[in-house]
Amino acid sequence: MKINYNGNIISEIDPILTIHNRAFRYGDGVFDLCKYSYQKLIFWEEHYLRLMAGMRILRMNIPMSFAMEYLEEEILNLIKANGIEAKPAKVRLSIFRKEGTSNEIDYLIETKVIENPFYVLNEEPYEVELFKDFFVQPDLLANVNHLNRNVNVLGRIFADENDYQNCILLNSNKSIAGMLDGNLFVVNGNTLKTPPLTDGALNGITRKMLIKTLGKTKDYEVVETSISPFELQKADELFFTNSIVGIQPIRQYRKKAYPCEVAKSLIGKLNTSARFGVS
């Protein structure tokens, strides 16, 4: 599988370049994961704006060439070079500072074929637990997809070692920040609660689009508010969102088992937004 490194489509990166760049040495950079389906990048404008915001927060110089159309073309060129135009794929765009103290950047685009062109609800057993070894700091950096993901990596190891499918992250105030790889939603009746960005929640694109979509209906009320771990076992339902799986129901947390009726009712709305956009 080919990659796109600074506009050049190549088979592999020189290991020397990898060792000496600041992404490898310091986790100094941002990344974004988006889904390619229906021969287009899903919610691309929102992903692009989040990348640019992350670069500004990390004080990176944004090249004049980094227009939304330019990066989209670079991604599509790589998809074409890999011969996967007709297949759904996961796209990762990483942007990192060049070696030294310069704020100039390099970038790397990778693609990987995935199974489903649309979001499919996984109703299989899915058990989660709180990850309490390390905490998310509820600041602006927590909202950014930066390359230093130590808390998430250690949480994933904890989950794997204890046969959980995922973990819930807490911030330093012991409120819920989100999941290892997405944004948590807590369902009580017709109210969907999700942690605000000020609690350290990732600025998730699927989270944003779901809130926007539901804001145009009267079916559910979405409230961005701090959530205590004690609320989880009182909830009617739990699910989380991210750009690749869409909506993932949580079926068990400790002694509480959950249905997935609300998640099931929302997956169609999300697919419609992905296919046709949210007006």
N, C-alpha and C positions, 0 to 999 in steps of 0.2 A: 504494500500500500504506500503510495507517494504522500509526501507532505509539502506544504507551502511554507518556505522559510524566507521571510523578507521579500516576498514577491517572486521567488525562484522555486519552481516545482522540482523537487529532488527526491531521491529514493531514501536518503538518510542524512542525518546531520553529522558533521565531523565531531567526534568525541571531544576534541580539544575545545571547540566552541562551546560545547555543553558544560564542560568543567569550569571554564573561565567566565561564564555569564553569571549575572547577579541573581537570576532566577534560581540557578542551582546552588549558589553559595549562600544566599540570604533569603530566599523566598520573596525577592523584590520584584513584584509585578502583579498584574491582574489577569483574570481569565473569564471567559464566558462559555457556557454550554448552551447550544440551541439545537433545535430539531429541524431537519430538512425533510419535507414531505410535500406531496402534491406538486413536485418540481419547484418548490420555493422554500425559503427560510421562514419558519413559523414565528410570528411576532418579531420580525427582524428589527424594526425601528426601535422597539422597546429595548431589545438586547443591545443595540448599538448605543442608545442613549445611556444605558447603564454602564457600558464599557467606558464611554467618554467621561462620565461622572467619576468613575473609579480612578481613571488616569489623573483627573484633576486633584482628587483627594490625595493621591500618592505623589503629587507634584511632578508628574511626567510631562515632558514637552509633547504636545499633540501635533504631528506633522500636518502641514497644509493639505497633503494628499489624502489624509484620513477622512474623506467624506464617506457618508453612509453607502453611497453607490460604489465607491472604490473597494471597500472591504467586502461588500456583497459580491462584487465581481471576482475578487481574489478567492473567495470561498467557492463560488460556482465554478471557477476555472479548475480548482483542485478536485471538486466532485466530478467534473468532466474527465480530467486526467486519470482519475481512478476508475472510470467507467461505471459509475453508480448513479447516473442521472435519473434512472427510472426506479431507484430503490430508496426507501427511507433510511436516513442516516443521522447519527449524532455528530455534531460539529463542535470542536473545541478550538477557540481562538485565545492564545496566550500572548500577552504583551508584557515585556520586561525591559528594564533599564540595561543599557550597554555597560560594558566593563568600565570601572573607574567611577568617578564622581559626576559624570555627565548625566543630564536628564534626558538625553537622546534615547530612543527606544529601538528594540528589535521586536519582531513578532513571528509567531509560529501558528500554523493552522493544521489541524488534524481532523480526519473523518473516520467514522466507523459505522458500517452498515448495522441497522437494527431491524427487529422483526416486523413491527407494526407501523403502517403509515399514519394511523390515527391512534388516539388514546383509548386503551382498552382497560376496563376496570379489573383489577386482580382481586378476586374474592377469596383467595386461599388464606389459610391461617397466617397471621402477621402479628407477632408479639413484640412489644417494645418495653424498655425500662429506662429509668432516669440514669443519666451519666453524671456522677457527682465527684469524679476525681479532679476535674478541671472545669473552669467556668468561662463563659463568654463575657467579655467586658462590654457593657452597654454604651458604646460610643459610636461615633461615625464610622470608624474603621470596621466595625462588626457588620455594617450594612453592605460592605464591598466584597466582591468575589476576589480576594487577594490570594496570592500563591501560598502563603503560610497557613496551612490548615492542620496544625498539630493537634488541636483539640478535637477536630473531626476525625482525624486518623486514629488517635488513641481511643476515641469513642467507638469507632468501627472495630478495632481490635477487641475492646471490651465486649461488644455485641457478639462477635464471632466466637469468642472464648466461652460465652455463657448461653449460646444458642438463641440469641435474640435476633430478630430481623433488622432492628434499628434501635436507636437511642434518642431520648429527648434531652436536649441541651438546656442547662440553666445558666442564667447570668449571675454576676457576682452579688446581686441582690436577692438571689434564690427564687426569682421569677422565671418563667419559661421563656426561652429565647427562640426555640424552634427544634428542628430535627437535625440529624447529622448531614442530611442532603436535601433539606427542603423546609417549608413553612407549615407549621401545625395549625389546624383548625379544630376548635372544640364546639360541638353541636349541643345545644339545649333547646328543644322545641324547634322553632323557626329562627332562632338566633344562632349565628355563627360567630364565635369569638376567635380572634387571632392576635398574637403578640404584636405590639406596635414596633416600628423601627427603633424607637428610643429605648426599647428593652433589649436591643441587640439582635433583633430579627434580621435575617438576610433580606435584602431588597429583591425578593423573588419576582420573576416576570409572570409566572403562572399565578402566583398570589395576586399580583396587581391586576391581571386580566380577569381573574375570577371575581374580585371585588368590583371591578368596573362593570362586568356583565350582570352581576346580581343587583347592582345599584339601579339597573333599568327595569327590574321586576319587583313585584310585591310578594314573591314567594318566600324570600328569606331576608333577614336583616343581618348585615355584617358589621361587627363592632371590633375596632382595633383597641385593645385594652390589655393591661397586665393580667397575667393568668398565674395563679398559684398552683403548684403540683397537687394540692389537696382537692382541687376542682376536678381533676381528671376522672376519678372513679365515680363522680356524681354525674358525669356527662352522659348524654344519650348516645353520642357517637363521636369518634375521633377519626380524622384523616389528615394527610399532609399532601402538599403539592410540590412539584418541581417541573422543569421544562422538558424532561425526557419521559417520565411515566405519566405526567398529567396529574391525576388524583390517585393516591394510594390509601385505601381504608386500613385503619389499625383495628385488628380484631380482638386483641387482648392486651391489657395492661394490668399486671399483678393479678388480682382475683376477679377483675371485671372483664367480661366479654361484651363485645359491641357488635351491633348489626352494621350494615353498610347501605342503608336505604337512601340517606341523603346524598352520600357520595355517588350512588347509582343514578340519582336524579340529576346530578350536576355534570356527569361526564359527557352527556349529550350536548349540554350548553357549551362546555369547553371545546368540544370538537367542532361545533358550529362556529365559535369564535376563531378557532385556529384555521378553519377552512375559508371562512368568508370575512373575518375581521370583526372588530367591535366598533360600531359606529357611535 
